[in-house]
Amino acid sequence: MGRNVENARKPFLFFFALSIFLLIFPATKVLHSARIILSYLLYPDINLYSKNLWYLRNVPRNVENLLKTEQRNIFLENKIKSNRILIERLQMLEDENRRLTNLLNLRPQLPWKGEWARVLSKNPDNWHSFLFIEKPENSKIKVNFPTVTESRGRVVFVGRVLEVFPSYIKVILVTDRNSSYVCTLGRDGPDALVEGRGKSKIFVKYIPMRLEVKKGVEVFTSPSSMILPSFIYMGKVEKIQPQGEFPNYYMAQVAPGFDVRKVREVFVIYREQTKGVSVEEIK
Amino acid sequence: MKTFLCVAILIFIGFCQWFFSDFFSLGLFSPDVVFSACLTFAVLQTPVTAFLMCFIFGLYKDMLGSSLVGANALVYTVVCYTILVVRKHFDFESFIPQLGLAFIMSVFSFILYQLVSQVFTGAEPLKVSFLFIKPFLNAVIFPIVFAFIFSLFKHFKVQ
């Protein structure tokens, strides 16, 4: 504590003068560059996220470019990420647009009254059993109404309405194990019975032995069906199975005309079940 | 031994300042460990050592900052001289005078720094909000830094 203050004057004057000299001496660009690189190394956040150019003043262009490059790099990386998300969204919208355009083009092929509905979800246990569609406002859809969809420019039979709920509708698919419909093999072929097995394929049963069905024959809904409009495309014969359940008939495996994974919209046809002819009417 | 210890303290305090700025900042403010070390050297050391260390610490802060080169060196030199003048009248090794010293010197250095910036650049780099937070932070951190450096000097028997 007993140190003399007089001893402090000389060093004080020396360091004071040195500080003033540093202050008035025109700082060279090298000094500024060294400062900013040092500050960048120790406090990168200041340089990276500072929007003003206060930290980059009096700095040679090459050093400034070096630091700005990283700022720009980070900015562009973030932009690329957000652009990727936008592109994916755009692709989704394009797909939807293409599908809806196809459906609009399909309109002349739909001679029936009905309503389009979006697919909400599929049965998670088995995609080939049933799917849920949204119920349009003021919908007149009832149980057993047939549903079709668009696939490769064609109207394809999907299934029929099983249950109608206040906000959604359950549609049982043609591939479900409980589905069976009267079908016709080719436009002028005989009637048979098509049924699902809960898998991706459907099967045509009761094809008479005397009738030869070749691979590639198209299967349609039959005019004799009570609930389905006639001649809606169902699928194409893929494989012949000679051994049927009965000795006089054989079976054919049919690839359905739609891919359940790609069904996004369905058209529900307004079609009441055909009433039988009463005895009084016959009389 | 003294030189080696001073260099070690310089490096350690520099690291602490970086660490506090990055991880323990209170909003925009962090405890000014470098300033506290300057005060400690001014209180404990001989004039030459005190001035040298204060000047180097000031330059270190100038190099890290973006303002005038030499401004902090000048401010710390003046602060050091002020302490050297008044230290024989006070017992700065006690706790309460230490708090007062850190608080008053923080305000003093703030005003001085603003003056230097006004004179040489015409700009005022520090905000007035500095006065409401920084002196208190420095008053809290100074006794700790003082105790640490004092114990080092005592341990290595450096006068």
Chai-1 contact restraints between the chains, C-beta under 6 A:
chainA,res_idxA,chainB,res_idxB,connection_type,confidence,min_distance_angstrom,max_distance_angstrom,comment,restraint_id
A,M1,B,K88,contact,1.0,0.0,6.0,A-B,restraint_1
A,V5,B,V85,contact,1.0,0.0,6.0,A-B,restraint_2
A,N7,B,P47,contact,1.0,0.0,6.0,A-B,restraint_3
A,A8,B,P47,contact,1.0,0.0,6.0,A-B,restraint_4
A,A8,B,L84,contact,1.0,0.0,6.0,A-B,restraint_5
A,P11,B,P47,contact,1.0,0.0,6.0,A-B,restraint_6
A,P11,B,V48,contact,1.0,0.0,6.0,A-B,restraint_7
A,P11,B,F51,contact,1.0,0.0,6.0,A-B,restraint_8
A,F12,B,Y81,contact,1.0,0.0,6.0,A-B,restraint_9
A,F15,B,F51,contact,1.0,0.0,6.0,A-B,restraint_10
A,F15,B,F55,contact,1.0,0.0,6.0,A-B,restraint_11
A,F15,B,T77,contact,1.0,0.0,6.0,A-B,restraint_12
A,F16,B,T77,contact,1.0,0.0,6.0,A-B,restraint_13
A,S19,B,G70,contact,1.0,0.0,6.0,A-B,restraint_14
A,S19,B,A73,contact,1.0,0.0,6.0,A-B,restraint_15
A,S19,B,L74,contact,1.0,0.0,6.0,A-B,restraint_16
A,S19,B,T77,contact,1.0,0.0,6.0,A-B,restraint_17
A,L22,B,V69,contact,1.0,0.0,6.0,A-B,restraint_18
A,L22,B,G70,contact,1.0,0.0,6.0,A-B,restraint_19
A,L23,B,L68,contact,1.0,0.0,6.0,A-B,restraint_20
A,L23,B,G70,contact,1.0,0.0,6.0,A-B,restraint_21
A,L23,B,F120,contact,1.0,0.0,6.0,A-B,restraint_22
A,A27,B,V69,contact,1.0,0.0,6.0,A-B,restraint_23
A,R35,B,M63,contact,1.0,0.0,6.0,A-B,restraint_24
A,L38,B,M63,contact,1.0,0.0,6.0,A-B,restraint_25
A,S39,B,L64,contact,1.0,0.0,6.0,A-B,restraint_26
A,L42,B,W18,contact,1.0,0.0,6.0,A-B,restraint_27
A,W54,B,S66,contact,1.0,0.0,6.0,A-B,restraint_28
A,Y55,B,S66,contact,1.0,0.0,6.0,A-B,restraint_29
